[in-house]
Each structure stands twice: as C-alpha cells, then as structure tokens.
Amino acid sequence: MNKIRHIAVTEFLAAVRSKAFILGALAVPLFSIIAVFAIKFANARSDTSDKRFAILDHTSEVAGAISQRAARRGDLAPKFLPEIVAPAPDEDSQLLELSSRVRGGDLFAFVVVEDGVVEAEIATGVRYYTDTPTYGELPRWLQYVISDEITRIRFEAAGIDRDKVDELVTDPAFRTMALVEVAEDGSLGGGGEEDATLRTAVPFAMAFMLFVMVMTSAPTLLTTSLEEKTNKVSEFLVSAVSPFQLMMGKLLGAIGTSMALAALYLGAGTAFAAHYGALDLLRPSLYLWFLFFLALSVMIYGSACVAIGSVCSEIRDAQSLMMPVTLMVMIPVLLWQPVLQAPNGAFARAATLFPPATPVLLLLRNAVPPGLPWWELLAGTAVCVLFMIFMVWAAARIFRIGLLAQGQTPTFARLLRWVFSK
C-alpha cells in the first residue's frame, strides 16, 4: 500500500507541476472569459451602416406602411432607408436593373410584394433579393412589418376591429412554479417562480464538467504509459513494484489531478451561480456525488488508457485502440438531451444502467430537482462500481503482460486473450 501511495503522490505532483496541467486548468475559464468579451466586442462593432432597400409593391397597399415604420425606428442603428419603386410593365428588366443596383452598392437589397398576396391567393408571397443573404436583421424586420400590415388590411376588409382581436388572442402569462410544501413550523412554503433555464443549465453544467475532467485526466495516462514503455522506464519500475501497484498508483494519481481541477471548476461554478442567484439549485450533496462519480469515471476510463498505453510501442497503434474508449465516453454525451427531457422516464432509467454511461447520466439525472430516489442512486452506483472493478481487473491483466511485451502488434483479440490468461 505504501508503494501505491508513493507512486500516486509522485504521479500527482508531476502532473500538477507540469505546464500542460496549468494551461489546462486555466484554459476553460480563460476561454470562457475571452469568448464573453469577444462576443461583446463583435456585437458592439457589428455592421450598423445604413441599409437602403427598394420596395416593388404590386399591391400598392404595403409600401407606404413599410416607409412609415422605417421612419419610426428613428436613430436606431442600423437605419433602414426604403425607396418605393413603381412597378414597370417589363418586370424582368426591372428586376435586372434593381439587381445591378444591389451589385453596384447603391442598394443593399430590394423586396417584391406580389399581386394577390393581400387576398391570400395561392402561389403569391413576398420575395427578398440581396447579395448578402447571411445578413438577417433587415429581412426579419421586413417579414414582420409586411405580415403585420397585410393582416391589418385583411381585418379592415372584413370589417373586424384589429385591436379587439389582438386583445382577445393575447397569450396569458405562463410561469414555472415550484411545488408547494409544508414548512417545519406547519406553514405552507415553496410555490415560488422558478427559472426553467437555470434548472436545466445546472445539470448540464455538472455533466459537462465531469466529461471535461475525464477527457483531461484519462488520456494523459495513455501518454505516460506509452512513454515509459518506449523509454524502457517501465522495466526498471516493475523491478521495484508489481505491475498492479504501478497501475493503481497511476490511477490514484490521476484521480488526485482530476480532483484538483474539480475543486477549481466547482469553486468557479459556485461563484457564478451565487452571482446569478442560483445558489439554491446547487444542493450540497451534488458536490459529493460529482466527486464520487468523477473518481469512478477516472478509474474506468483511466484503467483502459493505462492498459492501451502499456501494450503499444507507437502512437498510431494507441490511437486505433483508443477509438472504442472514446466512443464509450461519447455515448452519454449523445444521450444528454433525451435524458434531460424526461429524467425519470423509462429510457433514462435504461440508459443509466448501461455501465459506460452510468456515471455521467446518473449525475445528470440526480442534478435535476428534486433528485433521484435513494434506491435508484444505490442501484446505479452498484452497477458503476461493479463495472469499475471489472475494468480495473481486466486492465491489470493486460498491463502486467503488455508492459514488458515487445515487437507485437496489439490487437483486440490478443488483448482479450491476455485478460483471461492464467
């Protein structure tokens, strides 16, 4: 046990003192800060130049309303400057002329309101022409204004009061509320309004952090094992300790490294939640479950990475063998959305009992208020622990042979034989 502890401490200190760990620990918060400022910088310097456009109105009823609403925008940037163009007998020539003006920069775009659109005739509508189709603010504004004006005209033609209709069809306020409960003093509590977005964001953030921690810690074990074998360092190590002790020391060191990263990210996440008034959504038990499932995940995927690194002599072989492990890590990511939509549904329960996905999905579902019942947490934890024990056992069988094996191309069939060899 002392040898395993010594190896684990050595691996942990070597990892946290490396530049890669420091950069990795700072990468996510720095990237988040840079992304926020970059978005604000880009939005502040977005295209706010005046947008001159032409209106070719075959109905003679919509163009005036567009001009009036454009004028009511005032100094709002960008300014929309409409130009009403009378329809010509030869529409094709007129469209070509307007297109030439757009290409020449005299117009940003032009819109054609087809005849019969007010009467809702089939195959009629509104056409928008531009050589900048990725710009969305002007066409969105035009679509809203034209649709609203055509609706007003239709109501007037039918003799219906538009304001009265708008009042009748106004949607009622729809709010998500917490369940009412009885407080310790016997009074009723709860029932307050909740932010559904935040309640979804917290489970997603917890699961995403777990995924990042695993992808940060586990692949490092493959690299170090491969380097030690290539440089013949492993041969000296196994002369002092057993292969199992060496592997367990590496895994415990990786757990320590991931815990250090988790402390940093959980602290930052807690401060972020407190800033936005969402601290009540972070139950204290979630922190313990996060650290517990993080340790299990690192043991599961880390043992696979250590085993792969011990049997390979070249990085190309390791990359091909890592594909199944990568798929195992990605499976719960692909299931996040349907599980979040129905965390207590049959699919979510079945997916949680699939061992490679259990740590992430069990944490995700437990983070959704009000959490999971104790029996489901116990069942999921039992499945996860059993799978972890199997993965560590299988990895140890491969590690003890692969560490000293030379000149053999690793294959899945050979690894399987090593697992069950005596």
QUIVENQUI-V223615 format. One record per residue. N is the residue number from 1. RES is the residue in one letter. PHI is phi in radians with two decimals (none if undefined). PSI is psi in radians with two decimals (* if undefined). NEAR is the number of other C-alpha atoms within 12 Angstrom. Layout:
[[N & RES & PHI & PSI & NEAR] [N & RES & PHI & PSI & NEAR]]
This chain:
[[1 & M & none & -0.66 & 15] [2 & N & -1.10 & -0.66 & 13] [3 & K & -1.16 & -0.72 & 23] [4 & I & -1.10 & -0.76 & 24] [5 & R & -1.10 & -0.70 & 22] [6 & H & -1.14 & -0.75 & 20] [7 & I & -1.13 & -0.74 & 31] [8 & A & -1.09 & -0.78 & 27] [9 & V & -1.12 & -0.74 & 25] [10 & T & -1.09 & -0.79 & 23] [11 & E & -1.10 & -0.72 & 31] [12 & F & -1.13 & -0.84 & 30] [13 & L & -1.13 & -0.67 & 20] [14 & A & -1.12 & -0.61 & 22] [15 & A & -1.28 & -0.83 & 31] [16 & V & -1.27 & -0.33 & 26] [17 & R & -1.55 & -0.16 & 17] [18 & S & -1.36 & 2.68 & 16] [19 & K & -1.14 & -0.58 & 13] [20 & A & -1.09 & -0.70 & 17] [21 & F & -1.16 & -0.78 & 25] [22 & I & -1.09 & -0.81 & 21] [23 & L & -1.13 & -0.69 & 18] [24 & G & -1.14 & -0.66 & 28] [25 & A & -1.19 & -0.58 & 30] [26 & L & -1.59 & -0.22 & 19] [27 & A & -1.10 & -0.87 & 21] [28 & V & -1.13 & -0.90 & 25] [29 & P & -1.11 & -0.68 & 23] [30 & L & -1.14 & -0.73 & 18] [31 & F & -1.10 & -0.70 & 16] [32 & S & -1.12 & -0.77 & 15] [33 & I & -1.13 & -0.79 & 14] [34 & I & -1.09 & -0.70 & 16] [35 & A & -1.11 & -0.72 & 15] [36 & V & -1.09 & -0.83 & 14] [37 & F & -1.20 & -0.60 & 14] [38 & A & -1.15 & -0.71 & 16] [39 & I & -1.14 & -0.77 & 15] [40 & K & -1.11 & -0.72 & 13] [41 & F & -1.10 & -0.75 & 12] [42 & A & -1.19 & -0.70 & 14] [43 & N & -1.15 & -0.64 & 12] [44 & A & -1.20 & -0.44 & 12] [45 & R & -2.00 & 0.47 & 13] [46 & S & -1.24 & 2.97 & 15] [47 & D & -1.20 & 1.87 & 16] [48 & T & -1.99 & 0.29 & 18] [49 & S & -1.21 & 2.71 & 16] [50 & D & -1.07 & 2.46 & 21] [51 & K & -1.98 & 1.80 & 31] [52 & R & -1.57 & 2.25 & 26] [53 & F & -2.44 & 2.71 & 35] [54 & A & -1.82 & 2.60 & 37] [55 & I & -2.09 & 2.08 & 40] [56 & L & -1.90 & 1.67 & 34] [57 & D & -1.81 & 1.86 & 35] [58 & H & -1.39 & -0.21 & 27] [59 & T & -1.57 & -0.35 & 27] [60 & S & 1.07 & 0.35 & 24] [61 & E & -2.18 & -0.21 & 27] [62 & V & -1.89 & -0.58 & 35] [63 & A & -1.02 & -0.72 & 33] [64 & G & -1.09 & -0.70 & 22] [65 & A & -1.15 & -0.65 & 26] [66 & I & -1.09 & -0.76 & 36] [67 & S & -1.10 & -0.73 & 29] [68 & Q & -1.13 & -0.75 & 20] [69 & R & -1.22 & -0.58 & 23] [70 & A & -1.13 & -0.66 & 29] [71 & A & -1.19 & -0.58 & 17] [72 & R & -1.24 & -0.22 & 14] [73 & R & -1.18 & -0.36 & 16] [74 & G & 1.12 & -2.26 & 14] [75 & D & -1.59 & 0.19 & 14] [76 & L & -1.11 & 2.22 & 15] [77 & A & -1.65 & 2.44 & 19] [78 & P & -1.39 & 2.70 & 20] [79 & K & -1.39 & 2.40 & 25] [80 & F & -1.80 & 2.05 & 34] [81 & L & -1.96 & 1.73 & 32] [82 & P & -1.44 & 2.64 & 30] [83 & E & -2.30 & 2.01 & 27] [84 & I & -1.43 & 2.18 & 27] [85 & V & -2.01 & 2.24 & 25] [86 & A & -1.29 & 2.41 & 21] [87 & P & -1.08 & 2.41 & 25] [88 & A & -1.75 & 2.75 & 16] [89 & P & -1.03 & -0.67 & 10] [90 & D & -1.72 & 1.63 & 11] [91 & E & -1.14 & -0.65 & 18] [92 & D & -1.07 & -0.77 & 12] [93 & S & -1.13 & -0.66 & 13] [94 & Q & -1.17 & -0.72 & 21] [95 & L & -1.10 & -0.67 & 28] [96 & L & -1.14 & -0.71 & 16] [97 & E & -1.12 & -0.78 & 20] [98 & L & -1.16 & -0.65 & 35] [99 & S & -1.11 & -0.66 & 25] [100 & S & -1.13 & -0.64 & 20] [101 & R & -1.16 & -0.62 & 22] [102 & V & -1.16 & -0.79 & 25] [103 & R & -1.10 & -0.60 & 18] [104 & G & -1.40 & -0.14 & 14] [105 & G & 1.60 & -0.01 & 19] [106 & D & -1.23 & -0.59 & 21] [107 & L & -2.14 & 2.60 & 28] [108 & F & -1.48 & -0.61 & 34] [109 & A & -2.88 & 3.02 & 38] [110 & F & -2.56 & 2.65 & 43] [111 & V & -2.18 & 2.44 & 38] [112 & V & -2.02 & 2.08 & 36] [113 & V & -1.71 & 1.94 & 35] [114 & E & -1.33 & 2.63 & 30] [115 & D & -1.17 & 2.37 & 23] [116 & G & 1.69 & -0.08 & 20] [117 & V & -1.23 & -0.56 & 28] [118 & V & -1.17 & -0.65 & 30] [119 & E & -1.43 & 0.03 & 20] [120 & A & 1.06 & 0.66 & 18] [121 & E & -1.22 & 2.60 & 11] [122 & I & -1.12 & 2.52 & 11] [123 & A & 1.18 & 0.42 & 12] [124 & T & -2.05 & 2.74 & 17] [125 & G & 3.13 & -2.68 & 24] [126 & V & -2.15 & 2.33 & 30] [127 & R & -2.00 & 2.37 & 25] [128 & Y & -2.09 & 2.19 & 33] [129 & Y & -2.04 & 2.32 & 31] [130 & T & -2.86 & 2.78 & 31] [131 & D & -1.78 & 0.20 & 19] [132 & T & -2.21 & 1.24 & 19] [133 & P & -1.21 & -0.27 & 15] [134 & T & -1.38 & -0.26 & 11] [135 & Y & -1.40 & 2.13 & 19] [136 & G & -1.88 & -0.26 & 16] [137 & E & -1.17 & -0.80 & 20] [138 & L & -1.14 & -0.88 & 36] [139 & P & -1.09 & -0.60 & 28] [140 & R & -1.13 & -0.75 & 15] [141 & W & -1.13 & -0.76 & 23] [142 & L & -1.10 & -0.74 & 36] [143 & Q & -1.06 & -0.75 & 23] [144 & Y & -1.14 & -0.83 & 18] [145 & V & -1.13 & -0.81 & 24] [146 & I & -1.15 & -0.75 & 38] [147 & S & -1.09 & -0.74 & 24] [148 & D & -1.16 & -0.70 & 21] [149 & E & -1.20 & -0.72 & 28] [150 & I & -1.13 & -0.68 & 32] [151 & T & -1.09 & -0.73 & 26] [152 & R & -1.09 & -0.75 & 24] [153 & I & -1.11 & -0.73 & 25] [154 & R & -1.13 & -0.68 & 22] [155 & F & -1.15 & -0.74 & 20] [156 & E & -1.09 & -0.72 & 16] [157 & A & -1.11 & -0.53 & 14] [158 & A & -1.54 & -0.05 & 12] [159 & G & 1.25 & 0.56 & 12] [160 & I & -1.93 & 2.40 & 15] [161 & D & -1.31 & 1.95 & 17] [162 & R & -1.13 & -0.71 & 21] [163 & D & -1.11 & -0.66 & 14] [164 & K & -1.18 & -0.67 & 12] [165 & V & -1.13 & -0.76 & 16] [166 & D & -1.03 & -0.66 & 15] [167 & E & -1.17 & -0.67 & 11] [168 & L & -1.26 & -0.55 & 11] [169 & V & -1.72 & 0.15 & 10] [170 & T & -1.10 & 2.23 & 11] [171 & D & -1.24 & 2.41 & 9] [172 & P & -1.25 & 2.72 & 8] [173 & A & -1.14 & 2.32 & 6] [174 & F & -2.10 & 2.03 & 11] [175 & R & -2.17 & 2.54 & 12] [176 & T & -1.62 & 2.16 & 15] [177 & M & -2.05 & 2.67 & 14] [178 & A & -1.37 & 2.73 & 18] [179 & L & -1.20 & 2.56 & 15] [180 & V & -1.40 & 2.43 & 13] [181 & E & -2.44 & 2.88 & 14] [182 & V & -1.64 & 2.20 & 12] [183 & A & -1.36 & 3.03 & 11] [184 & E & -1.10 & -0.53 & 8] [185 & D & -1.49 & 0.10 & 8] [186 & G & 1.59 & -0.14 & 8] [187 & S & -1.44 & 2.80 & 10] [188 & L & -1.42 & 2.38 & 13] [189 & G & -2.32 & -3.10 & 14] [190 & G & 1.29 & -2.74 & 14] [191 & G & 1.34 & 0.14 & 15] [192 & G & -1.38 & 2.89 & 14] [193 & E & -1.29 & 2.46 & 14] [194 & E & -2.10 & 2.68 & 21] [195 & D & -1.65 & 1.87 & 20] [196 & A & -1.12 & -0.55 & 20] [197 & T & -1.13 & -0.77 & 16] [198 & L & -1.15 & -0.65 & 24] [199 & R & -1.15 & -0.46 & 32] [200 & T & -1.47 & -0.61 & 28] [201 & A & -1.18 & -0.64 & 26] [202 & V & -1.13 & -0.89 & 34] [203 & P & -1.05 & -0.71 & 38] [204 & F & -1.09 & -0.76 & 31] [205 & A & -1.12 & -0.70 & 31] [206 & M & -1.11 & -0.81 & 41] [207 & A & -1.15 & -0.68 & 44] [208 & F & -1.15 & -0.71 & 32] [209 & M & -1.10 & -0.70 & 36] [210 & L & -1.08 & -0.75 & 44] [211 & F & -1.07 & -0.77 & 37] [212 & V & -1.13 & -0.73 & 29] [213 & M & -1.06 & -0.77 & 43] [214 & V & -1.14 & -0.78 & 43] [215 & M & -1.22 & -0.33 & 29] [216 & T & -1.49 & -0.68 & 37] [217 & S & -1.56 & -0.81 & 46] [218 & A & -1.12 & -0.86 & 44] [219 & P & -1.06 & -0.44 & 36] [220 & T & -1.10 & -0.59 & 38] [221 & L & -1.13 & -0.63 & 41] [222 & L & -1.09 & -0.80 & 40] [223 & T & -1.10 & -0.82 & 31] [224 & T & -1.17 & -0.69 & 33] [225 & S & -1.12 & -0.72 & 43] [226 & L & -1.14 & -0.73 & 34] [227 & E & -1.15 & -0.73 & 25] [228 & E & -1.13 & -0.67 & 27] [229 & K & -1.22 & -0.75 & 32] [230 & T & -1.11 & -0.68 & 25] [231 & N & -1.55 & 0.16 & 18] [232 & K & 1.14 & 0.24 & 20] [233 & V & -1.21 & -0.63 & 20] [234 & S & -1.08 & -0.53 & 31] [235 & E & -1.14 & -0.63 & 26] [236 & F & -1.31 & -0.61 & 17] [237 & L & -1.16 & -0.74 & 24] [238 & V & -1.28 & -0.18 & 24] [239 & S & -1.35 & -0.31 & 15] [240 & A & -1.87 & -0.52 & 16] [241 & V & -2.33 & 2.82 & 23] [242 & S & -1.35 & 2.72 & 25] [243 & P & -0.98 & -0.66 & 34] [244 & F & -1.15 & -0.73 & 31] [245 & Q & -1.11 & -0.69 & 27] [246 & L & -1.12 & -0.78 & 43] [247 & M & -1.17 & -0.76 & 46] [248 & M & -1.13 & -0.65 & 38] [249 & G & -1.07 & -0.72 & 34] [250 & K & -1.12 & -0.75 & 45] [251 & L & -1.14 & -0.76 & 48] [252 & L & -1.15 & -0.62 & 39] [253 & G & -1.12 & -0.69 & 36] [254 & A & -1.16 & -0.65 & 48] [255 & I & -1.10 & -0.74 & 40] [256 & G & -1.07 & -0.72 & 33] [257 & T & -1.10 & -0.78 & 40] [258 & S & -1.15 & -0.60 & 44] [259 & M & -1.16 & -0.65 & 35] [260 & A & -1.11 & -0.76 & 29] [261 & L & -1.13 & -0.69 & 35] [262 & A & -1.10 & -0.70 & 35] [263 & A & -1.07 & -0.69 & 23] [264 & L & -1.16 & -0.86 & 23] [265 & Y & -1.25 & -0.67 & 31] [266 & L & -1.15 & -0.65 & 31] [267 & G & -1.11 & -0.77 & 19] [268 & A & -1.15 & -0.69 & 22] [269 & G & -1.15 & -0.66 & 28] [270 & T & -1.13 & -0.74 & 27] [271 & A & -1.11 & -0.68 & 16] [272 & F & -1.12 & -0.77 & 19] [273 & A & -1.14 & -0.68 & 22] [274 & A & -1.13 & -0.64 & 15] [275 & H & -1.11 & -0.65 & 12] [276 & Y & -1.71 & 0.23 & 14] [277 & G & 1.20 & 0.50 & 15] [278 & A & -1.98 & 0.35 & 23] [279 & L & -1.15 & -0.45 & 19] [280 & D & -1.23 & -0.29 & 20] [281 & L & -1.39 & -0.26 & 33] [282 & L & -1.69 & 1.55 & 34] [283 & R & -1.15 & 2.47 & 23] [284 & P & -0.97 & -0.59 & 15] [285 & S & -1.13 & -0.44 & 17] [286 & L & -1.09 & -0.64 & 32] [287 & Y & -1.10 & -0.76 & 29] [288 & L & -1.15 & -0.75 & 21] [289 & W & -1.13 & -0.64 & 33] [290 & F & -1.08 & -0.85 & 40] [291 & L & -1.14 & -0.64 & 33] [292 & F & -1.14 & -0.86 & 26] [293 & F & -1.22 & -0.48 & 43] [294 & L & -1.14 & -0.78 & 47] [295 & A & -1.09 & -0.75 & 36] [296 & L & -1.12 & -0.72 & 44] [297 & S & -1.13 & -0.74 & 52] [298 & V & -1.13 & -0.67 & 46] [299 & M & -1.13 & -0.73 & 45] [300 & I & -1.18 & -1.00 & 44] [301 & Y & -1.38 & -0.53 & 49] [302 & G & -1.16 & -0.69 & 47] [303 & S & -1.11 & -0.67 & 47] [304 & A & -1.12 & -0.71 & 45] [305 & C & -1.18 & -0.70 & 47] [306 & V & -1.10 & -0.77 & 51] [307 & A & -1.09 & -0.76 & 52] [308 & I & -1.13 & -0.76 & 51] [309 & G & -1.11 & -0.53 & 44] [310 & S & -1.33 & -0.40 & 48] [311 & V & -1.69 & -0.14 & 45] [312 & C & -1.80 & 2.59 & 40] [313 & S & -1.98 & -0.20 & 30] [314 & E & -2.35 & 2.63 & 27] [315 & I & -1.14 & -0.49 & 24] [316 & R & -1.11 & -0.74 & 17] [317 & D & -1.13 & -0.68 & 22] [318 & A & -1.14 & -0.68 & 33] [319 & Q & -1.13 & -0.68 & 22] [320 & S & -1.20 & -0.66 & 20] [321 & L & -1.31 & -0.36 & 29] [322 & M & -1.35 & -0.25 & 31] [323 & M & -1.00 & -0.84 & 19] [324 & P & -1.08 & -0.65 & 19] [325 & V & -1.14 & -0.73 & 31] [326 & T & -1.08 & -0.71 & 25] [327 & L & -1.12 & -0.66 & 18] [328 & M & -1.07 & -0.70 & 27] [329 & V & -1.21 & -0.60 & 38] [330 & M & -1.39 & -0.37 & 23] [331 & I & -0.97 & -0.89 & 24] [332 & P & -1.12 & -0.52 & 35] [333 & V & -1.10 & -0.71 & 29] [334 & L & -1.20 & -0.32 & 20] [335 & L & -1.77 & 0.01 & 31] [336 & W & -1.00 & -0.88 & 34] [337 & Q & -1.11 & -0.91 & 22] [338 & P & -1.12 & -0.54 & 21] [339 & V & -1.23 & -0.68 & 34] [340 & L & -1.17 & -0.58 & 33] [341 & Q & -1.15 & -0.65 & 21] [342 & A & -2.45 & 1.33 & 19] [343 & P & -1.12 & -0.36 & 31] [344 & N & -1.91 & 0.26 & 26] [345 & G & -1.39 & 3.00 & 16] [346 & A & -1.14 & -0.69 & 14] [347 & F & -1.12 & -0.76 & 21] [348 & A & -1.08 & -0.72 & 32] [349 & R & -1.15 & -0.75 & 29] [350 & A & -1.15 & -0.74 & 22] [351 & A & -1.14 & -0.58 & 32] [352 & T & -1.16 & -0.53 & 37] [353 & L & -1.48 & 0.09 & 29] [354 & F & -1.51 & 1.88 & 27] [355 & P & -0.87 & -0.79 & 34] [356 & P & -1.05 & -0.46 & 38] [357 & A & -1.69 & -0.13 & 43] [358 & T & -1.05 & -0.85 & 45] [359 & P & -1.01 & -0.82 & 49] [360 & V & -1.22 & -0.83 & 52] [361 & L & -1.23 & -0.62 & 51] [362 & L & -1.15 & -0.71 & 52] [363 & L & -1.14 & -0.75 & 48] [364 & L & -1.05 & -0.83 & 48] [365 & R & -1.21 & -0.63 & 46] [366 & N & -1.24 & -0.44 & 45] [367 & A & -1.37 & -0.26 & 37] [368 & V & -1.41 & 2.10 & 34] [369 & P & -1.01 & 2.48 & 28] [370 & P & -1.60 & 0.26 & 21] [371 & G & 1.68 & 3.14 & 25] [372 & L & -1.69 & 2.67 & 28] [373 & P & -1.16 & 2.74 & 17] [374 & W & -1.08 & -0.63 & 13] [375 & W & -1.19 & -0.57 & 11] [376 & E & -1.29 & -0.65 & 23] [377 & L & -1.10 & -0.72 & 28] [378 & L & -1.15 & -0.75 & 18] [379 & A & -1.14 & -0.79 & 23] [380 & G & -1.11 & -0.70 & 36] [381 & T & -1.13 & -0.70 & 31] [382 & A & -1.10 & -0.77 & 23] [383 & V & -1.07 & -0.75 & 26] [384 & C & -1.16 & -0.75 & 35] [385 & V & -1.15 & -0.75 & 27] [386 & L & -1.09 & -0.73 & 22] [387 & F & -1.16 & -0.65 & 27] [388 & M & -1.11 & -0.76 & 32] [389 & I & -1.07 & -0.74 & 22] [390 & F & -1.11 & -0.76 & 23] [391 & M & -1.13 & -0.73 & 31] [392 & V & -1.15 & -0.73 & 34] [393 & W & -1.08 & -0.83 & 26] [394 & A & -1.13 & -0.72 & 31] [395 & A & -1.13 & -0.67 & 39] [396 & A & -1.13 & -0.66 & 40] [397 & R & -1.13 & -0.71 & 33] [398 & I & -1.26 & -0.70 & 40] [399 & F & -1.10 & -0.70 & 41] [400 & R & -1.18 & -0.48 & 34] [401 & I & -1.62 & -0.79 & 34] [402 & G & -1.17 & -0.44 & 37] [403 & L & -1.08 & -0.61 & 43] [404 & L & -1.89 & -0.05 & 30] [405 & A & -1.32 & 2.34 & 25] [406 & Q & -2.28 & 2.57 & 18] [407 & G & 1.28 & 0.27 & 13] [408 & Q & -2.02 & 2.24 & 18] [409 & T & -1.30 & 2.09 & 22] [410 & P & -1.23 & 2.33 & 33] [411 & T & -2.31 & 2.80 & 20] [412 & F & -1.15 & -0.61 & 21] [413 & A & -1.12 & -0.73 & 13] [414 & R & -1.16 & -0.72 & 20] [415 & L & -1.10 & -0.67 & 30] [416 & L & -1.13 & -0.67 & 18] [417 & R & -1.15 & -0.68 & 17] [418 & W & -1.13 & -0.62 & 26] [419 & V & -1.06 & -0.73 & 24] [420 & F & -1.79 & 0.20 & 16] [421 & S & -1.35 & 2.69 & 14] [422 & K & -1.53 & * & 9]]
